[in-house]
């Protein structure tokens, strides 16, 4: 397998993580932590697959998954924003509950054949040397992920709405003083983030990991949460983190074929371990000390690239009454 094929596979298989991690980025930028990602993705994957199979309609499957994701996010929003309870506790409980619930409700469709997203090569662009094979010989879901990455970055940093979103997560009191309904904005962005997580679940079961089985996407929700931190709450860097995880998965698959004597469990878990290790390495104090020995210009460039700063009011209750 050549390097272009490995990278193309990594980009394609990273698409569900793109939707999930950017969805969580939007939510956290608004100041709300939604730790239900693991359960949301599993529940949405099961729902999207079941609805698409029995309706024979992919659009209905993705719509149902998005609604499930938004509904779970609504529970988080009500508990965290309106009832002012612990966002971490609510999200963690929902993650566990929805994970088990997806296995229970999805039992009738375990290992049942269903429809999948068809491939779609973009005419003309697919023939561009290197880039054509890398970016434009996949399917509509992958192309939508490109739009989501660029669109969310543009919205965050080049529009008035994005400025309000970031202010709501950083300085909600200042946003409220300028006439912004902070509670309403947090509800909207929490539900939007949840819907994107739901689409991520359907992306797994209807495309990149087609079908449904118990714990079908186990672990990916936690990885999505880690990628948000790794990406510093910036859509472009978050996408880079998701693609990095995809590359690790592709390399693990290649290594598994090259070293058949090693148990498959090692290669299946290696990308998760390496991603978490990389997150730890890029956030440790020892790294700051190492970077401090470099020339000032180089040091500042590296720090601007790897430093992650969460929204100042992330997870904090805001009372605008």
Secondary structure as GFF3:
##gff-version 3
##sequence-region A 1 321
A	DSSP	alpha_helix	3	13	.	.	.	ID=ss1
A	DSSP	alpha_helix	15	29	.	.	.	ID=ss2
A	DSSP	alpha_helix	37	55	.	.	.	ID=ss3
A	DSSP	alpha_helix	58	77	.	.	.	ID=ss4
A	DSSP	pi_helix	78	82	.	.	.	ID=ss5
A	DSSP	alpha_helix	87	105	.	.	.	ID=ss6
A	DSSP	three_ten_helix	107	109	.	.	.	ID=ss7
A	DSSP	beta_strand	119	121	.	.	.	ID=ss8
A	DSSP	three_ten_helix	125	127	.	.	.	ID=ss9
A	DSSP	alpha_helix	131	135	.	.	.	ID=ss10
A	DSSP	beta_strand	137	139	.	.	.	ID=ss11
A	DSSP	alpha_helix	140	158	.	.	.	ID=ss12
A	DSSP	alpha_helix	160	170	.	.	.	ID=ss13
A	DSSP	alpha_helix	172	177	.	.	.	ID=ss14
A	DSSP	alpha_helix	182	203	.	.	.	ID=ss15
A	DSSP	pi_helix	204	208	.	.	.	ID=ss16
A	DSSP	alpha_helix	220	230	.	.	.	ID=ss17
A	DSSP	alpha_helix	235	258	.	.	.	ID=ss18
A	DSSP	alpha_helix	264	281	.	.	.	ID=ss19
A	DSSP	alpha_helix	285	291	.	.	.	ID=ss20
A	DSSP	alpha_helix	296	306	.	.	.	ID=ss21
###
